[in-house]
Amino acid sequence: MEEVLKYLPHRPPFLLVDRILERDGNRIRARKTVHAEEFWFEGHYPGKPIMPGVLICESVFQTGAILMAMLAGEAPEPTGSTGLAPGERPVAMPPRADAEAELSAAVRRPGHPAPGRSLGGKVPVITRINNVKLKHAVLPGDTMEIEATLKEKVGTAYYLTGKVMVGGKTVVTLDFAAMLVEETA
């Protein structure tokens, strides 16, 4: 998880990638284990929980954002470095009622910028979503294998494809575009 946190400004409960499995040039694979305690299962749907399709897509977007950060060379530390002092651990803050406070304080690392500033002052923003095909449900206990592939980079725009699989079955495929943009706050 620490490797993921280096590349993404996202933090729990909206962190939808657990682990980076591999990167091969313009392609990255990641994993997310979906637990029954995930916040969305309480209301989607009571007694028949399935992961919302938009959150499955978001896991692909987050995986793509990790790839973008790697390709842009904007990760805050090299692979294998946590950026923490010896013996220091990230501090997970308890959930807060106020979403803004949760985003800015969910994971704090003393001496490091707040979440959202870990990409050299830039944040990943989705600019286009096309050809989304949802083929199977994701249920509590499933492990999603997530893939994002860069097809083209034009200026500051990254054009990617994505796929999620569970148990060897394709769950979703999609095309999307994103940019790393300067923060406004």
C-alpha positions in Angstrom: 0.0 0.0 0.0 2.9 2.4 0.7 4.0 2.1 -2.9 0.5 3.2 -4.0 0.4 6.1 -1.6 3.6 7.5 -3.1 1.9 7.9 -6.5 -1.7 8.8 -5.7 -3.2 11.8 -3.9 -6.3 9.5 -3.1 -6.6 8.3 0.5 -9.0 6.0 2.3 -11.9 5.5 2.1 -11.5 6.5 -1.6 -8.4 4.6 -2.3 -9.4 1.8 -4.7 -5.9 0.2 -5.4 -4.2 -1.9 -2.8 -1.0 -3.0 -4.6 1.0 -2.4 -7.7 1.7 -5.8 -9.2 3.9 -4.8 -12.1 4.8 -2.2 -14.7 6.0 -3.0 -18.1 6.7 0.2 -20.1 3.3 1.8 -20.9 1.3 -0.9 -19.1 0.6 -1.3 -15.3 -1.2 -4.0 -13.3 -2.6 -3.5 -9.9 -4.9 -5.3 -7.4 -7.8 -4.4 -5.1 -9.3 -6.8 -2.7 -12.9 -5.9 -2.1 -13.9 -6.4 1.5 -17.5 -6.8 2.8 -16.9 -3.8 5.1 -16.4 -1.4 2.2 -18.6 1.7 2.7 -20.6 1.3 -0.4 -22.0 -2.1 0.4 -24.2 -0.7 3.1 -26.5 1.0 0.5 -25.6 -0.8 -2.7 -27.6 -3.0 -2.2 -28.7 -4.1 1.3 -28.9 -7.9 1.3 -27.5 -8.2 -2.2 -24.2 -6.2 -2.2 -22.4 -5.5 -5.5 -19.7 -2.9 -6.1 -20.9 0.1 -8.0 -19.7 0.1 -11.6 -18.5 3.7 -11.3 -16.2 2.6 -8.5 -14.8 -0.3 -10.5 -14.1 2.3 -13.2 -12.5 4.5 -10.6 -10.1 1.7 -9.7 -8.9 1.7 -13.3 -8.6 5.5 -13.3 -6.4 5.4 -10.1 -4.3 2.7 -11.7 -3.9 4.9 -14.7 -2.9 7.8 -12.5 -0.2 5.7 -10.9 1.2 4.9 -14.4 1.0 8.6 -15.4 3.0 9.6 -12.3 5.6 6.9 -13.1 5.9 8.0 -16.7 6.0 11.7 -15.8 8.7 11.0 -13.3 6.8 12.9 -10.7 6.7 10.4 -7.9 7.9 11.9 -4.7 10.4 9.1 -3.8 12.1 6.3 -5.8 10.7 2.8 -5.5 11.4 1.1 -2.2 11.5 4.4 -0.3 8.6 5.3 2.0 9.8 8.8 2.8 9.4 8.1 6.5 12.1 8.4 9.1 13.4 5.0 10.5 10.7 3.6 12.8 8.1 6.2 11.7 4.8 4.9 10.4 2.0 6.6 8.4 -0.8 7.7 10.8 -4.3 6.7 9.6 -6.7 9.3 10.9 -10.3 8.2 11.9 -13.1 8.9 9.5 -14.5 12.4 9.8 -18.0 13.6 9.1 -16.6 16.5 7.0 -15.4 15.2 3.7 -12.9 18.0 3.1 -11.2 17.4 6.4 -11.1 13.6 5.6 -9.4 14.2 2.3 -6.8 16.5 3.8 -6.1 14.5 6.9 -6.8 10.8 6.1 -3.1 9.9 6.0 -0.5 12.3 7.4 3.2 11.8 7.1 5.1 14.3 9.2 7.2 16.7 7.1 5.4 15.7 3.9 2.8 17.5 1.9 -0.9 16.8 2.4 -2.5 14.2 0.1 -3.1 15.7 -3.4 0.3 17.4 -3.4 2.3 14.2 -4.0 2.7 14.6 -7.7 4.8 17.7 -7.9 1.9 20.0 -7.2 -0.3 18.2 -9.8 -3.4 16.1 -9.5 -4.8 13.5 -12.0 -8.0 14.6 -13.6 -10.2 12.4 -15.9 -11.2 14.3 -19.0 -12.9 11.7 -21.1 -14.5 8.2 -20.6 -15.5 6.1 -23.6 -16.6 2.6 -24.5 -17.4 1.4 -21.0 -18.5 -2.2 -21.0 -19.6 -3.7 -17.7 -19.7 -7.4 -18.0 -19.8 -9.0 -14.5 -20.5 -7.9 -11.0 -17.9 -7.5 -8.3 -18.9 -8.9 -5.0 -17.6 -8.8 -1.4 -14.5 -11.0 -1.2 -13.5 -10.6 -4.8 -10.0 -9.6 -5.8 -9.9 -7.2 -8.8 -6.9 -7.5 -11.2 -6.7 -4.0 -12.7 -4.8 -3.0 -15.8 -4.2 0.3 -17.5 -2.3 0.9 -20.7 -1.1 4.1 -22.2 -2.0 4.3 -25.9 -0.9 7.8 -26.6 0.3 11.0 -25.0 -0.4 14.3 -26.7 0.9 17.3 -24.9 -0.4 17.0 -21.4 -3.2 14.5 -22.2 -2.8 10.8 -21.6 -5.0 8.4 -23.6 -5.4 5.1 -21.9 -7.4 1.8 -22.0 -8.3 -0.2 -18.9 -9.6 -3.5 -17.9 -10.6 -5.2 -14.6 -10.8 -9.0 -14.2 -12.0 -11.1 -11.3 -11.2 -14.8 -11.3 -10.2 -14.8 -14.9 -13.4 -13.1 -16.1 -13.5 -9.6 -17.6 -15.5 -7.3 -15.4 -15.1 -4.0 -17.2 -13.3 -2.6 -20.2 -13.0 1.1 -21.0 -11.1 3.9 -22.7 -10.3 7.1 -20.9 -8.2 10.3 -21.0 -6.6 12.1 -18.2 -4.2 15.0 -17.4 -2.0 15.9 -14.5 -3.1 19.5 -13.7 -1.8 22.2 -11.4 -3.7 22.3 -8.2 -6.0 25.3 -7.8 -5.8 25.5 -4.0 
